[in-house]
Amino acid sequence: MSSSESQAFAELLAVCRRLRAPDGCPWDREQTLSSVTPYLLEEAAEAGDAIAQDDPNKISEELGDLVFLGVFCLELLRDRHGISVEQALRGAVDKLIRRHPHVYGDARVESPDAAYHQWQQIKQQEQGTRSLLGEQPPGLAALVAAYRTQEKAGAVGFDWPDVSGPMDKVREEVGEIERELTPDGDTPARAREVGDLLFAVVNLARHLGVDPERELRAATGRFRERFAHIERRLAESGRGFKETSLAEMDTYWNEAKAAEAAGDSS
């Protein structure tokens, strides 16, 4: 770490402590780890969104905010439980060194997948869990949870060798949903099949190197923009949705798609 980087971290830590000081900010002084958790999750989401947008300046800003909140939480931990920032950071350093014996020791790995598999094995030993899948936070977003579970299983070879397997699985799950679409179909069974389809789509995304959480968020954003275009077009004509046919709404939808395509190609 350069002297300027060390200084920047020291200044960030000093700001956290100044905000928490008796004559600091009343809002910051009353925060707890529980009360700050929503902001921590929000900043992580904003950082992910900035990365998806591929905006270097925005990425820098959001990651800086995320690091600040991480340090702020470490200060809350120090105040409440006496665990110092140094102790937490040294713990992270020690863990990283232990889980990279091919870098800091004599172990050998031949590929990124092998390095990941080794990491999971070491983590399993440290946590004393029976499964290589390890533990998973209950609050983790469902798409992320599915992706990480599949990734861990794939690291030990429980995976399709290429994308054709996930593609076939998606088709299979769609077929199973179709078979449930009968007047006397079992509603709970339909729900399970939809869950299986979503899990299969996440696996397909993983094999294609696509982040399903990011892309679903982006797809939702596109839907909202196109729907807003329909609303604008209806407002221009002085009508509402009840007075408009689905075919006309679809025309406006396609206008929005065409405008997006023109913007992407410019």
N, C-alpha and C positions, 0 to 999 in steps of 0.2 A: 504494500500500500504506500502510495506517495505521501509526502508530508502534507500536500494540499488536500488529499482525500482524508487523511487522519484529522486534519483541522476541520473539514466540513462535517465529519461525523461528530467530532467534539462539540461543534457549534450546534448541531441538531440536538444532541443530548442536553446541552445547556439550555436551549429553548424549552425543551420538555420540562426541565426542572424549574425553570423560571415561571412557566405557566402554572406549575403545581405548587409554587411557593406560597407562603401565607399571604403575601401581598401581590400574588399573581392574579390569574383569571378566575373569578368565582365559578364559572361553568366548568373549567378544566379541573379545579380542585375537588369538585363533588363527584367526578366520574369514578366508576368502578370498572373492573374487567367485564362484568355483565352488561353494563350500560354502553360500553364502547363497542361491544361485539357487532351490533348492526352496522356501525360505521366501518368497521374493519372489513366486513363482508361486502359492503357497498364499494369501498375503495378497490377491493380485489376485482369486483365485477367491472368497475370503470377502467381499471388497468387492462383487463382482458379485452374490453371493447376498444380501447385505444390501439392495442396490438392488432385487433381484427381490422381496424381502419388503416393500419400501416402508416400512422402519422408519427414520425420520430419525436417531434416536439411534444405532442400530446402523451406519447408513451413515457417520455422522460418525466413530464409533470405528474402523471398518475402513479408511476412507480415511486417517485419521490414522496408523494402523499402516502402511499402504502408503507414505505419504509418509516416515515414519520409515525404513523399509527402503530407500527410494530414496536418502535422504540418507546412510544408513549405507553403502550401496554406493558412493556418490560419495566418501566418506571412504576406503574401501578402495582406490578407484582413485587417490586422491591419494597414499596411502601407498605403493602399489606402482609407480605410473607417473608421479607428480608432476603429474597433471592436477588442477587445483584445482576446488573446487565452483563458484567464480565463473566459471571458464572453461567448465564444462559448462552452467551456467545461461545464460550469455551466448550460447553456441552455440545453445541452444534458442530464446532470444529472437530472435536474428538469423534463424534458420530460419523462425520464425513470421511475421516481418515480410516476408521474401522471398516466402513462399507466400501472402501476403494483399495483393497489389498493389492490389486494389480498396479496401482499407482504408487502406493506408499509401502508396498511389501514385495514379496516374491511371486505372488499369484500371477497366473496368465489367463487372459481372455482373448478370444479370437474375433469377437464381433460385438456390436452394441447390444444385441439380444443376450449374448452370454454375460455381458457386464450387468445387464438389468436382472437376469436370473440370479447371478451371484449376490446382487444387492438384496433381492427378495429373500434369499436363503439366510443371509446374515441378519436381516431384519426379523425374520421368523425366530431365529435362535435368540436374539436379544429380547424379544417380546414374550418368548415362551409359548407361542401359539402353535397349535397342531397343523393349521392350514397355511399354505403359502399365500392364500388370498389375504391373510392378515385381518386386522380390524378395519372398520370403515365408519367414519362419523355419521350418525343417524341423520344429521341435517344436510348432508352432501346432496347437491342437485342430482336428480334421478339419472339424467343423461350422463353426467360425469361419473356417478357411481357405477353405472353399467359399463362405461368405457374403461374405467380403471380395473374393474373386476375381470373383464375380458382380457385386458392387457396383461394382468398378472397370470392368468391361466395360460395365455399364449406364450409367456416367457418360459414355461416349463414344457412346451410342445403340445399343449392341448389347444389346437387351433387348426384352421384350414390352411393348406399350403398356399392357396392363391385366392383371388377374389371371387372365383366361380362358386366356391362353397357358400359364402355369405349371400351371394345373389340367389342361388337356389333356395336357401333358407328363407329369404324374404318372400319369394314366390310361394313357397310351401305355407308360410304363415298367412299370406293373403288368401290362399285357397281354404285354409281352415276357418278363417273368418267367414268366407262366403258360404261354407257349409252350415254355419250357425245362423245364417240370415234366413231362417224359416219362421213361419207364424208361431210355431211351438218351440222355437229355439230357446236354449238355456241362457238367460241373461248373464249370470255369473261366468258361464263358459265363454261367452262372447268377450266379456271383459278380460278374462285371462288370455284369450287369443290376441286381443289388441295389445296387451302387455308383451306377449311373446313377439309380436310383430315389431314393436318399438325396440325391443332388445336386439332383434335381428338387424334392424336398420342401423342401430349403433355399431354393431359388428361390421356391417358393410362399410360404414363411414370410416371405421378404424383401419380396415384393409385398404381403403382408398387414401389414407393419410389425411382425412378430414376431421376437424373438431366438430362433433355433432351439436354441442351446446352453442358454440359460436355461430354455426350455420343456421340452426333453428332460430336463434335470436335475430340473425340477419334476414331470414325469410319472413319472420313476424314483422320486422321493420318494413320490408317491401310491401307486405300486405297492407299495413297501416297507411303507407304513402299512397298506394293505389286506391284504397277505400276513400281516403281524403280527396283524391281527384274526382271520384264519383260524387262525393258530397258537394264539391265545388261546382261541378257541371250541373247538378240538380238545382243548386242555389241560383245559378245563372238563369235557369229556365223557370224559376219560381215554383218548382214542384218538390215533393217529398218522395220518399221511397214507396209509399203506398200507391202513388199515382204513376209509378214507373215500372215497366216490364223488366223481367230478368234479362231479356235479350238486349234491351237498351243499356242496362247497367253493365252487361258484359262488354258492350261496345266501348263504354267509357273506361272500363278496366283495361281493355286492349290498347286504348289510347295512352294510358299511363305506362303500360309495358313498352310501347313503341318509343315514348319519350325517354324512358330509362335506357333503352338500347341505343338511341341516338346520342344520349349523353355519355354513355360508356365508350362509344366509337369516336367521339370528338377529341 
